Amino acid sequence: MTGETGLRRMEAVCGDAVHVQERFLTELLQRNSETEYGRKWGFSNLHTVEDYQRQVPLSRYDDYESLIERQIDGEKGLLTADEPVFYCISAGSTSRPKYVPITGRDVAIHRIYQLDVVQDVIRRELAGVPDEKLFGKVFETGEFFRTAMPDGTMNGVRSGVLMRWLESGDELDFSAYTSPREVMFPEKMENMSYIKLRFALACRDVTAIHGVFVHGMVQIFRYLLEHWDAFVKDVGSGEISGCFAVSASWKSYIKERLAPDPVRAEELRAAAGSGAAGLVRRIWPELRYIRMAGGSIFQGYMDELRLFIGDLPIHFYAFASSESTLGAVYTLREDDARYVLIPESCFFEFLPEGETGERTLTFREVEIGKSYELVVTTLSGLYRYVMGDIVEVTGFYGQAPIIRMSRRKSQVLNVADEKMDMRQLEKAMQRFERLSGCSLEGYCVDTDLRGSTQFYSVYLETKTGELPADADKLLDDCLRNSCFSYRGAREMGQIGDLRALPLKKGAFAAYRDFLAGQGYRMEQNKPIHILQTEEQKDFFNGEVAR
């Protein structure tokens, strides 16, 4: 692609976003009117936004689960006239995963905003830099495993949809990436960090680093720094140091493709400098930008990323979920992640935060500075679907709202995009009580982000003041059973071993007394389950039964 065709399209649809949204909805209803869902809610008789909002109720995944299961079993015409080409796997409220269908029409639109628009924004913001210096050699840190449904339809996480789609159609130029095809798209789910880093370190002229979320990119850089000497040694010798857990097949693969390079090893040794500060730019001096999802909602990780990359420009990629790609980035120069909602991606509605009931607003009605819960109607068969994402409107791009992600309404734990909510956590604790024989007086969770792999510390107060010897493993198993995405992150090595820590008897009562002593009103005080402040963390760490 040459020129700014992606940006021109974005500017055109956003400039007329209100009418684009109305047209999007009416055409979608007409196209899907003969589906089972369309017949149930009378799509053929709905001609306006008001008709749609009046006739079709707000929905959640449970409203689609049986239809999606039938669709997976081979039935057609249930949610969309188009057949799905991908199933996004997302965490449900039980141990069973959610499977969110994605149609080809959906992927085609998102290709424009996740690829064409991204490249156009980078070209515009880094004007005068030729394409080969922007996209010529990319270190892709994202994971794109070749997994599929029983019938062969591709599946995986949302971040892999576009890349898997492009790869399946032979549309990726692998000479533009540091990793070979087999490394970027492995057949088996396993931690590929070492292998990807070895290929990236072998390349002197990396122009960009792409990833999914900032925490994943920071993990990669931490891992590299913590094993720096071993990586440098391996680059020079062509071997794999014993400190790295690499399978025999991947060891052979690396040795066949990466010859010993003592000259590059010396360059890396010289780049070590003063540790983390500026390390990434010293390793790859041709870097022009970083592309990944981040922003102030991940502030701790953003601060650490900046330590590694200095003032390198960041493109905040896209605002996406399992259900759809929702927002696009319009600049490379923002200090926070702000996204333009894409008028031709979904039909958007907004539930005003703090209000009760089901009154929704549209693009015409939202206001700058106010927060809303997103409701979307997608190209892939979700209708008036309540997302659980709370966003703040910060401006408009033409007529399309610019938003900043505030929080997940139900999300409580999310160090590796596992999005474990309170229901999942509570279910795991109930299972732990049942299997361990312990009766819990209270529990709370802290996240340890200091190493290359984050992990959870779970503080537990039991009636006896004791925990079984295998409490760590048992509680980890309960969390895996309760939250599918936690299980996946553990299996991938993205979340480390859990620590179950016994609290002194009376610890939670002492905490309530502590709050009361600080002047907090206790009438509506809720049990604490997630430690967020340093004050909370210090208190419970001090209550551990040593």
N, C-alpha and C positions, 0 to 999 in steps of 0.2 A: 504494500500500500504506500502511495506517495501523497504528499500534500496533507491537508487537514480534513479529509472527508469524514472521519469519525466525529471530530469536533463540530464541523458544519452541521452534521445531522443532529447532534445533541443540542446545538444552539437553536436550530429550527423547531425541534419538538418541544424544547423547554420554553421557547418564546410564545408558543401557542398551547401551553401545557394543559389548560383547562379543557379546551376542545379536544385535544389529543386523548385525554383521560376519558371523556364522554364517549368518543368514538371507539376507543379501545374496549370499553365495557360493552357497548351495544353490539359490536362485531363479535366479541367473545361469546356473549350470550346466544347470538344467532348461530354461531358455528357449533356450539355445544348443546343446542336446544333439544336434540334427539337422543342425548345420552340419558342414562337412568337418572342421574342426579338432576339433569336439566328438565326432564319430564316431571319429576317429583315436585319441583319448585316453579314449574310453569315458565321457563325461560322464554319460550316463544311469545308470551304475552307481555314481556317486560321491555319497555321501549325507552325508559328514562332512568336516570340515576335514582330518582325518588321511587319509581316503581320497584327497582331492585332492592333498595333499602327497606321498603315497606314489606316486600314479599319474602325475601330470603333472610333467614336468621344469621346472627353471628355464629361462628363455628370454631371448633378446636379439633385436634387430631382424632379424638375418640369418635367424632362424627363421620370420619372417613375410613377408619381402620378396617372395617369389614369389607368395604368396597375395594380398598387397596389390596387386601388379601385375595379377594376374588380376581382382581386384575392380575396379580402376580401368578395366580393359578391358570391364567390364560383367557379369561373373559375379556371382551372388548366392549367399547361404548359405554363405560360406566361413569367416568368423570369427564373425559374429553373425547372428541372425535379423533384426535391424534393419539397414536400409541406412544408410550414412554420409551425413551432411548437410554435412560439412566434412572437409577434409584438412589437418592441421597439417603444415607444411613445416619440417623440422628438418635440421641438418647431419649427414651421415653420415660414415663413415670414408674415403670417397672423394669425388671431385668430384660424384658423384650425390647428390641430396638424399634424405632419408628422408621418406616420406609416411605420416603416422600418421592413420588414420581416426577420426572422431568421430561418434557417433550422436546422434540427437535426444534420446534418453533421457538421454544423458550431458550434453548442453547444458542440459536442463531442471533437472537436479540442480545443476549449477554456477551456473545463474542464481540459485538460492536463496542460495548462499554467496558469490557474487561481486557480487550486487546487493542482495538483500533483507537478508541478514545484515549486510553492510557498512553499509547505511543505518541499520539498527536500532542497531548499535554506535555510530555517530556520533550518532544521536539521543539515546541513553542517556548517552553520555559528555559531550555538550554540551547537557544538559537545560535546557529553558527557552528555547532558541533555535528559532524557528519554522522550518518546512521551507524556506520561501522564502529564509531567510538561510543555510541549509546547502547546499541543492541548487538554488538559484534561478538561478545563473549560473556555470557551470563552464568553466574554461579547460582543455580536454582536450589534452594534449601527445602522447598516443599516436598511432601510425600504423595506419590501418585501410584498406588499399588494396583496391579491388574486383577481386580476382583470382580465377580459377576454373580448374577442371580442364577438359579438352576436352569433357566432357559437361555442363558448366555447374555442377557441384557446387562450392560455395565452397571456396577454399583460402587459406592464409596462415599466420601465426604464431599460437601459442596465445593471445597477448594480444588477438588480434583476433576470436576465435571468438564470444564473447558479444555484442560490439558489432555485428559483422556479422550475427549471427542476429537481434538486435533490430531493426536497420536494415532488413533484408530483409522483416521482418513489419510495418514501419511502427509500431514500438512505441517509438521514441525521440521525445521532445519536444525538437525542435531549438531551441526558444526558451530552453531551459535551458542552452544552450552558447554560448560566444562565437563559435565558428566555424559558418558555414552548412554545410548537408549536403554540398555539393560539396567543401568544404575538408576536412571530417572523413573523407569517404569518396571520395577521388579515384580516377579511373579508371586513372591511370598512376603507376607507382612513381617518385617523385622527392622531393627534400628539400623539405618543406613548412614548415620552421621560420619563415622570414620571413613567409609568408602567415598562419600561425596567430598569430604574434606581433602582426601588424598589427591583426587583428580583436580580439585580447585587449586590446591597448593602447587601442583605441578604447572599450573598455567600462570604466566607472568602478566598477561594483558587482560585480566578480567575487567570488564567495563561497567558491570552492574551486578548487584546481588538481589535476587528476588526471593520472597518467602510468602508465607500465609499470614501468620500473626507475629507480632513483635516478640512475644515470649519465646517462640520457637527459634527465632533468629538469635536472640540473646543466649539461649541454651547452646546453640552451635558454637558461638564465640567463646562462651565459658569453657566448653569442652575442649576447644582448641587451646585456650590459654593454660588450662590445668594440666594438659598433656603436651605442652609445647616442645619440650626437649625430645620426647619420644617421636612426635610428628616430624621434627627436623631430621632426626636420625633415620627415620623410615624413608623420607624423601631421598636422602643421600645414599642409603644402602639398597633401596628397593625391597626391603623386608617389611614385616609387620611385627611390631614390638609385642611382647607377651602381655602388656597391660591392657591391650585392646581385645575385646571379645568379638572376634571375626571368624565366621565359619570357614571350614577348609575350602569350600568351593569358591568363596569370595577371595580368600587368600590367593588361590591359583589365578583367579580372574585378574586381580590387581598385579600380580607378578608378571603375567603375560603382557599386560598393556602399559605398565609404568616401569620403565627402565630406571636403574639407579641414576640419580642426578645430583652429584656432589656440588656442582656449581650452584644449582638452585638451593640446595641445602645451606650453602654459605650465605646466599642472599637472605634466606629466611632467618638464619642465625643473627645476621646483622640487623634485621628488622625488629628483633625482640625489644630493643630499646628499653623503655620504662614501663613495661607491662601492658596493661589493658589500654591505657590512654593512647588513642590514635593508632592502635595496633592494626586494625583492618586496612587502613589507608597506607600503612607502611608495607604491608604484605602485597597489596595490589594498588600501586600508585596511579594506575589508569582509571580507577573507579570514578564514575560520574554521578551515580545516584543509587539509592536503596529503594526497593519497592516492597511494601508489606502493609498489612492492616495494623493500626496502632492508635496512638493518640492519648489524650489525658485520662481516658478510662483505664489505661494501662500505665499510669505515670511512673511507677517504680521501674518497670522494664524500659520505658522510654528514656529515663535518666541513665540507665546502664548502657543502653544502646548508644546514646550520644557519647558516652565515655569511650566506646570502641571506635566510633566512626567520625568523631569530631563534628565539623559543620557540614558534612556531606548532605546534599539535598535528599529529602525523603518524599516519595510518592506514596500516599496512604491507600493506594490500590482500589478497593471497592468495599461498599457496605453490603454484605451478603449474609444469607442464612441458608439453612437446608431447603427452605421453601422457594427462595428466589434470590437473584441478584437485585438489590433494591436501589443502591445509590452509586453514583460515579464521582470521581474527583475531578475538579476543574482547574486546579493549580498545583504547582510543585513547591510553593513558597509559604504555605500556611504552617503555623506552629502547632496546630492541632488538627485532628482528622474531622473534616466537614465534608458532607456528601450531598450532592444534588440528587433528589429522588427522581428516578427515571420514568417519565410519563408513559412510555411504551413498553415498560417491563411488567408492571402490575397496575391494577386499579387500586388506588390508595384511599383509605379512610382513616380517621383519627379519633380515638376516644380521649377526650380531655382528662388529664390526670386530676384526680381528686373528686371527680364527679361520679355519681352512681347512675345506674341505668345503661342503656345501649344507644344513646344518642351519638351519632358519629358525624364528623365534619369532613369536608373535601378540600382540595387544593384552594378553592375559592375562599374558604372560611378560616383556615389556620392563621395564627398570629405569631409574629416574631417575639421571642422571649418566653413563649409558653411551651409546656411539655405535654406530650400525648403518647398514648399507647397505639402502636401501629396495627392496622387491620388491612389485610391485602387479599385481592382476588388475582390469582396467578394464571399464566398461560398453561399451566400444567395440571389444573383441576382442583384448586383450593378456592373456595368462595366465601368471602367475608371472614377470612381466617384471622383469628386474634393471635398476634405474634408473641406477645409478652415482652416486646422491646419498648422501652420508654425512651423517646427521643425529644430533643429540644429544637425548635425551629429557630435558626440563627439568622436567616435572611432568605432572599429569593434569587434564583438564577432565571431571568425571564419571569415566567409564572410558576416555576417549579420550586417548591420549598428546599432550602438548604438546611440540613439537620446535623446535629451532633448527637452521637449515642450517649445516653445518660446511664442506663443500667438495664439489666434484665429484671423483669418484675419478680420472677421467682428464683432467680439464680443465686446460689450461695457459695459455691466452690468452683473455681475455674482457673487453675494454674496451667493447664495444658489443653484448654478448650473442651474440657469434659462437661461443663455446664451442669454440674450436679445440683439439683434443687433440694428444697427442704423435705419434700416428700420422700425423695430417694434416700436422703441422709437418715431421716427418721425410721424408714423401713429397715435400713441396715442396722441401726442401733437396736431395734426390736428383735431382729434376727440374732444379733450378737447376745442379747440378754437370754434368749431362748436356748441357744446352743452352748453358751458358756456357763449357764446356771447363775450368772451374776445378776443382782438386782441393782439397777442404776439409780442413784440419787440425782445425777445430772451428768452432762457431758458437754464439751466444747472443743472446737477444732481450730488449730493454728496452721499456717502454711510456712514452711521453711524454704526460702528462695535463695539461699546462699551458695549452694553448690551448682554444678553443671546440670544436675537433675533435682527438681523440686520434690518435696514430699510433705505429707501431712503428719502433724503431731496431734493426737487425740487425747485430751485429758478426760479421765473417767473417775467419777466418784461412785463407789459401790457401798452397799450397806455394811459390808465386812471390812472395807478398806483394802481389799486385796484383788488382784487379777490373776487369772490362770497363766501358766508359764508360756502358753502359745497364744496369748492375747493379740500380739501383733499380727500374726498370720490369720487368726480367726477373724479379726475385725477387717483385715484387708479382703479376705474372701467374702465377707458380708457386703462390703462396698462394691466389689466386683459383681456380685449377684444382683445388687440393687440398681446399679448404674452401668449400662452397657458401655458408654464412652469412657468411664473410668477404667473399666476392664481393658478396653483397647489401648488406652494410654499406658497402663501398667505393662501390658504385653509388649508394647513398643519401646518400653524403657523411658518414656517421657515423664513418668511420675515414679519416684523412687519408693523404697520400702517404707511403709507406714510405721510410726511409733505409737504404741498405746501406753500412756503414762498414768499410773494410779495417783489419785489425789488423796490428801488427808481427809479423814472423815470430818464433815462439816464445812468443807471448802466452799460450797455454793452458798450456804447460809452466811459464811464469813464475807463472801463477796457482796451479798445483799446488804449486810451491815456496813461494809466499806462504802457502798454507794450512798446509803442513807447518811453516813457520816460526812460525805462530800456535799450534802445538801440536795441530792436528787429526790424528787417526789416518787414514792414507791407504789401509789395506788394501782397504776397500770403497768408496772414494770414487768417486762416479759423475760422468760428464761434466756440466758445468753447461750448461743450455740456456735457462733462464728466470732473469733477474736479478731478485732479490727484495729484497735488502738494499742500503742505501746504500753499504756497503763494497764489495759486488760491482759496483755501478754505477760507483762512483768508480774502481775498479781497471781495468775494461775501457775506460772513457772515456779513461783515461790511457794505454792501450795502442794507441789509434787511430794509424795511420800518417798523420801530418799532411802 
